[in-house]
Amino acid sequence: MPNHKSAEKRVRQSEKRAKYNRFYKIKAKRAMKDVRSATSYSEALEKFKLATRILDKIAARGIVHKNYAANHKSSLNKYVNSLQQAS
């Protein structure tokens, strides 16, 4: 238990931020999963655009590292392009 008012506030803020960060990480993972589950190129492209926006947003806010976002965007882009070549 915190002994000072500032420590109590820090605990409250940390919990709030952890919930916020967890929500956006899960949202990003769900968006990436949606891209991979798409079967047509046009559907995958739309979902890829959404996933890219989410990854850029959470990387800019410091929720994930910028290289994490870049690597996942690159991987998803390869998948979307493979769908285009297959059709």
DAMOTA-V823589 format. One record per backbone hydrogen bond with DSSP energy under -1.0 kcal/mol. CO is the residue of the C=O (numbers start at 1). NH is the residue of the N-H. If there is no record, write none. Layout:
# DAMOTA-V823589
co=(CO & CO)
nh=(NH & NH)
This chain:
# DAMOTA-V823589
co=(4 & 5 & 6 & 7 & 8 & 9 & 10 & 11 & 12 & 13 & 14 & 15 & 16 & 17 & 18 & 19 & 20 & 21 & 22 & 23 & 24 & 25 & 26 & 27 & 28 & 29 & 30 & 31 & 32 & 33 & 40 & 41 & 42 & 43 & 44 & 45 & 46 & 47 & 48 & 49 & 50 & 51 & 52 & 53 & 54 & 55 & 56 & 57 & 58 & 58 & 65 & 66 & 67 & 68 & 69 & 70 & 71 & 72 & 73 & 74 & 75 & 76 & 77 & 78 & 79 & 80 & 81 & 82 & 83)
nh=(8 & 9 & 10 & 11 & 12 & 13 & 14 & 15 & 16 & 17 & 18 & 19 & 20 & 21 & 22 & 23 & 24 & 25 & 26 & 27 & 28 & 29 & 30 & 31 & 32 & 33 & 34 & 35 & 36 & 37 & 44 & 45 & 46 & 47 & 48 & 49 & 50 & 51 & 52 & 53 & 54 & 55 & 56 & 57 & 58 & 59 & 60 & 61 & 63 & 64 & 69 & 70 & 71 & 72 & 73 & 74 & 75 & 76 & 77 & 78 & 79 & 80 & 81 & 82 & 83 & 84 & 85 & 86 & 87)
